Amino acid sequence: MYTRMSKASNAPYPADLSDDEYDDELFDCGANVSESDLDDSLESAVLKTRGNLKITIVPDRTQNAGLNGKPFDATLSPEVQVWFEQFKQIWNQYKKGPVVSKSLQIFYTTCDNPFLTSLKLFADCLNLSNIKPNSMAYAILEELQKYKKSNNSNVAKHVDDNLKMVAFNFVKGQGQLNLFKVAKDAFNLVESKALFVGEVKAMVQQQEYKEACQIATELELFQEFDLYELVLPLLLQDKETVVEEYLNGAVHLRRPLVELLDTFLDRKQSVANNCGWLIAKYNYPDVRYNKLDTKPMTKLIQRLAKMYDLPKELTPNMNKRHNHGALQFVIHKRFVEKSLNKDSWQEMVKVTVPMDANDLHVELVNACSDYGDISDGAMWAKHFDVPHSLLPLCVRELVTGQPLTYSKFSCPDDWDEETKERQEDFHGLNSDTKVHLVTTRPEFCEMMNHLREQSVVGFDTEWKPTFHGNNDVALIQLATRNRIYLIDVICLRVQSEDWIRLGRWIFNNDEILKLGFSPATDILVLQKSLPTLNLLPMASLAAGYLDLQELRRHVTHLPKFRFPFSAATDKHSSGVPPGENLSNLVYLCLGRKLDKSNQFSNWEKRPLRQDQIHYAALDAFCLLEVFDVIGGILTRLGYDFGEFINNILTESRGKRTNVSRKSQQ
């Protein structure tokens, strides 16, 4: 008769299956069955079993776990084996918790070398290829870490380099960073970090970039890897958080990284083409090609440069991209939207286009020529000293004084003149409204005394557009029904206590209602530009600020509510500012739109132009006018306007508080 093959034989048993899991009739083949037939039957049974079960081949982690591939002897002594069997029963009953913790702590105190014994127990656990935080293997090392801390154990006495390597190899490849941190702390792996450089480099060769970088960060291996081994492949895989944690220690890689990324923005080719040769050279996998575009790459470079306080000189290509985009925006505002007057246009060009950006100079002149403003093109050609050979023929003739061979062109200067003639179409300030430019401390104090007596104030701010998000307030507008104050932040010299009083008495004062249009943006810029104001977060400020956009949304849903000039907008929609902007709301309430031609101008340039002062004052004062018009309509419809506003403020405060809580969570 054929006797059943044992596990010690070479029979191809599936992993994780015991002898009892095979049916005896599969092997009861009779005395006349040949050995080859038996092998075929056994193989068929194994294949059938594998087809019905999910088989996981678990590698033996004790093999090659030590230094130089030395195996680790995980054999438990008879006494420890008896204890471990009892511990397994405790684990099955209580799982991870106080009982298991106490059992392990008591056991470690009885061990001659708890560090060695813990690794043997760890190796004898199941599912070592997928260790979870609530597993037995995790608990064994976690309790060892606690034991070491509570007993001030002498790790050097019990742990040599070989045991450290065993601990390292046991926890690597788990995808459990916290488990690695536990082992790192318990076995003092950082003290012997040079041991593991080869192991981490092997992980890099196997393209396990994320875990290799996390381990390198934990072991403080910051000098051992260059940009192309860890940092760049992870960025291309859109794992910025992992990279930033590594760069917190790898300070020497910050500048080279930003400089390298900036080369990808060379305008001669696309971002994907500029970095494609590196992807091919190092065979980087899982590249997120949707991130290899101008906008996401620019944002990444900008954020890293700001985070590490790197000079702009390191990013010439990003600077060119920014300036190119900014110039296109200004050109669109001037010639397409026609929303920039001539003064604002010239200010913004000088802010946007550097004197050494020759390609932008040519681009600007060509744009002026394309839109028919030959004289402006000639002016910029002279201002930037553009070579005559690079100028359009019509501009070159005007610059050199040659007779024009082109027919009369349409010049945007004509539009500027038309704009002046159409000033009556725009809403303006009342003649009895006084505008005060606050540039001295006495003027500031007089303003404070007046504002403290008010119950409602119109609020706005202005800053120079930078296209880079680094905006600093240049002007603060605070309007009452008979006075408008323009606080000149650039020129005003007051003490920090004065700013503190302005913040406490006006901005943070719930008894004064501040009217704004999207005031959250203004508050954020003020918090960054003038921290001495000590402005509260918007979640706390909601009771003192009314966003007229919110007011508009609430009243438009009321039955019978109609804006005074809504009928005019239905009949003459072509003359109405589109969208739900402030100019549109002013038109609905007052019958005329706002002149926004100075909105996009250099608010840091001094002295301010008179039309800038008028624009800034009206932007704050019109908020009060709109507020009064809506209040009058609601009162005539029988609503309590004060109660109506309080309900909006309460609702807004609740929404912002919930958003703040979610952000904190």
ChimeraX attribute file (.defattr): number of C-alpha atoms within 10 A of each C-alpha:
attribute: neighborCount
match mode: 1-to-1
recipient: residues
	/A:1	10
	/A:2	14
	/A:3	7
	/A:4	11
	/A:5	12
	/A:6	11
	/A:7	11
	/A:8	6
	/A:9	8
	/A:10	8
	/A:11	13
	/A:12	11
	/A:13	20
	/A:14	15
	/A:15	11
	/A:16	10
	/A:17	11
	/A:18	11
	/A:19	12
	/A:20	7
	/A:21	9
	/A:22	15
	/A:23	10
	/A:24	11
	/A:25	7
	/A:26	13
	/A:27	17
	/A:28	14
	/A:29	15
	/A:30	9
	/A:31	8
	/A:32	8
	/A:33	12
	/A:34	11
	/A:35	10
	/A:36	9
	/A:37	11
	/A:38	16
	/A:39	13
	/A:40	11
	/A:41	15
	/A:42	18
	/A:43	15
	/A:44	13
	/A:45	17
	/A:46	16
	/A:47	14
	/A:48	11
	/A:49	17
	/A:50	13
	/A:51	10
	/A:52	8
	/A:53	10
	/A:54	8
	/A:55	13
	/A:56	11
	/A:57	10
	/A:58	13
	/A:59	9
	/A:60	11
	/A:61	16
	/A:62	20
	/A:63	13
	/A:64	15
	/A:65	22
	/A:66	21
	/A:67	17
	/A:68	9
	/A:69	13
	/A:70	14
	/A:71	14
	/A:72	19
	/A:73	13
	/A:74	16
	/A:75	13
	/A:76	14
	/A:77	10
	/A:78	9
	/A:79	8
	/A:80	16
	/A:81	13
	/A:82	11
	/A:83	12
	/A:84	16
	/A:85	11
	/A:86	11
	/A:87	16
	/A:88	15
	/A:89	11
	/A:90	15
	/A:91	17
	/A:92	10
	/A:93	11
	/A:94	12
	/A:95	17
	/A:96	18
	/A:97	11
	/A:98	10
	/A:99	13
	/A:100	20
	/A:101	18
	/A:102	12
	/A:103	14
	/A:104	20
	/A:105	18
	/A:106	11
	/A:107	15
	/A:108	19
	/A:109	12
	/A:110	9
	/A:111	13
	/A:112	10
	/A:113	14
	/A:114	21
	/A:115	23
	/A:116	19
	/A:117	19
	/A:118	21
	/A:119	22
	/A:120	18
	/A:121	19
	/A:122	20
	/A:123	20
	/A:124	16
	/A:125	15
	/A:126	13
	/A:127	14
	/A:128	21
	/A:129	17
	/A:130	12
	/A:131	18
	/A:132	16
	/A:133	13
	/A:134	11
	/A:135	17
	/A:136	23
	/A:137	22
	/A:138	22
	/A:139	21
	/A:140	20
	/A:141	25
	/A:142	21
	/A:143	21
	/A:144	25
	/A:145	20
	/A:146	16
	/A:147	19
	/A:148	19
	/A:149	12
	/A:150	10
	/A:151	9
	/A:152	9
	/A:153	15
	/A:154	9
	/A:155	15
	/A:156	10
	/A:157	8
	/A:158	14
	/A:159	16
	/A:160	13
	/A:161	15
	/A:162	17
	/A:163	19
	/A:164	26
	/A:165	23
	/A:166	23
	/A:167	25
	/A:168	22
	/A:169	20
	/A:170	21
	/A:171	24
	/A:172	19
	/A:173	16
	/A:174	16
	/A:175	16
	/A:176	16
	/A:177	15
	/A:178	13
	/A:179	20
	/A:180	24
	/A:181	17
	/A:182	19
	/A:183	22
	/A:184	22
	/A:185	17
	/A:186	23
	/A:187	26
	/A:188	16
	/A:189	22
	/A:190	15
	/A:191	11
	/A:192	14
	/A:193	16
	/A:194	14
	/A:195	17
	/A:196	21
	/A:197	15
	/A:198	11
	/A:199	16
	/A:200	22
	/A:201	20
	/A:202	13
	/A:203	18
	/A:204	18
	/A:205	12
	/A:206	10
	/A:207	17
	/A:208	16
	/A:209	25
	/A:210	20
	/A:211	21
	/A:212	23
	/A:213	26
	/A:214	19
	/A:215	21
	/A:216	22
	/A:217	19
	/A:218	21
	/A:219	20
	/A:220	17
	/A:221	20
	/A:222	19
	/A:223	12
	/A:224	14
	/A:225	18
	/A:226	15
	/A:227	13
	/A:228	14
	/A:229	19
	/A:230	24
	/A:231	23
	/A:232	22
	/A:233	24
	/A:234	24
	/A:235	18
	/A:236	20
	/A:237	17
	/A:238	17
	/A:239	16
	/A:240	15
	/A:241	11
	/A:242	19
	/A:243	21
	/A:244	16
	/A:245	14
	/A:246	23
	/A:247	18
	/A:248	14
	/A:249	16
	/A:250	19
	/A:251	12
	/A:252	13
	/A:253	18
	/A:254	19
	/A:255	17
	/A:256	13
	/A:257	19
	/A:258	20
	/A:259	17
	/A:260	17
	/A:261	21
	/A:262	22
	/A:263	16
	/A:264	24
	/A:265	29
	/A:266	18
	/A:267	14
	/A:268	9
	/A:269	11
	/A:270	15
	/A:271	22
	/A:272	17
	/A:273	15
	/A:274	17
	/A:275	18
	/A:276	13
	/A:277	11
	/A:278	14
	/A:279	17
	/A:280	10
	/A:281	8
	/A:282	11
	/A:283	12
	/A:284	18
	/A:285	14
	/A:286	11
	/A:287	16
	/A:288	13
	/A:289	12
	/A:290	10
	/A:291	17
	/A:292	21
	/A:293	14
	/A:294	18
	/A:295	12
	/A:296	12
	/A:297	18
	/A:298	22
	/A:299	13
	/A:300	18
	/A:301	20
	/A:302	19
	/A:303	13
	/A:304	17
	/A:305	20
	/A:306	12
	/A:307	10
	/A:308	14
	/A:309	10
	/A:310	15
	/A:311	10
	/A:312	12
	/A:313	10
	/A:314	16
	/A:315	22
	/A:316	15
	/A:317	19
	/A:318	25
	/A:319	18
	/A:320	19
	/A:321	17
	/A:322	17
	/A:323	21
	/A:324	19
	/A:325	14
	/A:326	21
	/A:327	21
	/A:328	17
	/A:329	13
	/A:330	22
	/A:331	21
	/A:332	15
	/A:333	17
	/A:334	20
	/A:335	19
	/A:336	11
	/A:337	10
	/A:338	16
	/A:339	19
	/A:340	25
	/A:341	23
	/A:342	18
	/A:343	16
	/A:344	21
	/A:345	22
	/A:346	18
	/A:347	15
	/A:348	21
	/A:349	18
	/A:350	13
	/A:351	18
	/A:352	22
	/A:353	20
	/A:354	14
	/A:355	13
	/A:356	9
	/A:357	13
	/A:358	15
	/A:359	12
	/A:360	20
	/A:361	24
	/A:362	19
	/A:363	15
	/A:364	22
	/A:365	25
	/A:366	20
	/A:367	19
	/A:368	22
	/A:369	22
	/A:370	12
	/A:371	16
	/A:372	18
	/A:373	21
	/A:374	25
	/A:375	20
	/A:376	21
	/A:377	28
	/A:378	23
	/A:379	15
	/A:380	19
	/A:381	23
	/A:382	13
	/A:383	12
	/A:384	18
	/A:385	12
	/A:386	18
	/A:387	12
	/A:388	15
	/A:389	8
	/A:390	14
	/A:391	21
	/A:392	17
	/A:393	15
	/A:394	19
	/A:395	26
	/A:396	21
	/A:397	18
	/A:398	16
	/A:399	18
	/A:400	10
	/A:401	9
	/A:402	11
	/A:403	9
	/A:404	13
	/A:405	9
	/A:406	9
	/A:407	6
	/A:408	8
	/A:409	12
	/A:410	12
	/A:411	17
	/A:412	21
	/A:413	14
	/A:414	10
	/A:415	15
	/A:416	16
	/A:417	12
	/A:418	11
	/A:419	17
	/A:420	10
	/A:421	10
	/A:422	10
	/A:423	12
	/A:424	10
	/A:425	14
	/A:426	15
	/A:427	18
	/A:428	19
	/A:429	15
	/A:430	10
	/A:431	6
	/A:432	8
	/A:433	15
	/A:434	16
	/A:435	18
	/A:436	17
	/A:437	17
	/A:438	22
	/A:439	17
	/A:440	14
	/A:441	14
	/A:442	11
	/A:443	15
	/A:444	22
	/A:445	15
	/A:446	11
	/A:447	20
	/A:448	16
	/A:449	11
	/A:450	11
	/A:451	21
	/A:452	14
	/A:453	9
	/A:454	14
	/A:455	12
	/A:456	19
	/A:457	23
	/A:458	27
	/A:459	27
	/A:460	26
	/A:461	22
	/A:462	22
	/A:463	19
	/A:464	20
	/A:465	20
	/A:466	16
	/A:467	13
	/A:468	12
	/A:469	8
	/A:470	11
	/A:471	16
	/A:472	20
	/A:473	21
	/A:474	20
	/A:475	24
	/A:476	22
	/A:477	24
	/A:478	25
	/A:479	30
	/A:480	21
	/A:481	15
	/A:482	11
	/A:483	17
	/A:484	24
	/A:485	25
	/A:486	23
	/A:487	22
	/A:488	22
	/A:489	18
	/A:490	15
	/A:491	15
	/A:492	14
	/A:493	13
	/A:494	15
	/A:495	10
	/A:496	13
	/A:497	11
	/A:498	17
	/A:499	17
	/A:500	18
	/A:501	16
	/A:502	23
	/A:503	19
	/A:504	16
	/A:505	17
	/A:506	21
	/A:507	23
	/A:508	23
	/A:509	17
	/A:510	17
	/A:511	15
	/A:512	20
	/A:513	20
	/A:514	28
	/A:515	26
	/A:516	23
	/A:517	21
	/A:518	17
	/A:519	19
	/A:520	17
	/A:521	13
	/A:522	18
	/A:523	19
	/A:524	14
	/A:525	19
	/A:526	21
	/A:527	18
	/A:528	15
	/A:529	16
	/A:530	18
	/A:531	14
	/A:532	18
	/A:533	21
	/A:534	17
	/A:535	21
	/A:536	15
	/A:537	16
	/A:538	20
	/A:539	18
	/A:540	17
	/A:541	22
	/A:542	26
	/A:543	23
	/A:544	20
	/A:545	29
	/A:546	24
	/A:547	19
	/A:548	20
	/A:549	16
	/A:550	14
	/A:551	16
	/A:552	16
	/A:553	11
	/A:554	13
	/A:555	17
	/A:556	12
	/A:557	9
	/A:558	11
	/A:559	8
	/A:560	9
	/A:561	13
	/A:562	16
	/A:563	20
	/A:564	15
	/A:565	16
	/A:566	16
	/A:567	12
	/A:568	15
	/A:569	17
	/A:570	10
	/A:571	10
	/A:572	10
	/A:573	12
	/A:574	9
	/A:575	13
	/A:576	19
	/A:577	19
	/A:578	10
	/A:579	9
	/A:580	11
	/A:581	12
	/A:582	21
	/A:583	21
	/A:584	19
	/A:585	26
	/A:586	21
	/A:587	24
	/A:588	23
	/A:589	21
	/A:590	17
	/A:591	19
	/A:592	21
	/A:593	21
	/A:594	21
	/A:595	19
	/A:596	14
	/A:597	21
	/A:598	22
	/A:599	20
	/A:600	20
	/A:601	23
	/A:602	25
	/A:603	25
	/A:604	19
	/A:605	12
	/A:606	10
	/A:607	8
	/A:608	12
	/A:609	14
	/A:610	9
	/A:611	12
	/A:612	18
	/A:613	18
	/A:614	14
	/A:615	20
	/A:616	25
	/A:617	29
	/A:618	23
	/A:619	29
	/A:620	26
	/A:621	29
	/A:622	25
	/A:623	25
	/A:624	21
	/A:625	16
	/A:626	21
	/A:627	18
	/A:628	13
	/A:629	16
	/A:630	19
	/A:631	18
	/A:632	13
	/A:633	17
	/A:634	19
	/A:635	12
	/A:636	10
	/A:637	13
	/A:638	8
	/A:639	13
	/A:640	12
	/A:641	16
	/A:642	10
	/A:643	10
	/A:644	15
	/A:645	15
	/A:646	13
	/A:647	12
	/A:648	18
	/A:649	21
	/A:650	12
	/A:651	14
	/A:652	21
	/A:653	20
	/A:654	16
	/A:655	13
	/A:656	17
	/A:657	17
	/A:658	13
	/A:659	13
	/A:660	15
	/A:661	10
	/A:662	9
	/A:663	8
	/A:664	7
	/A:665	6
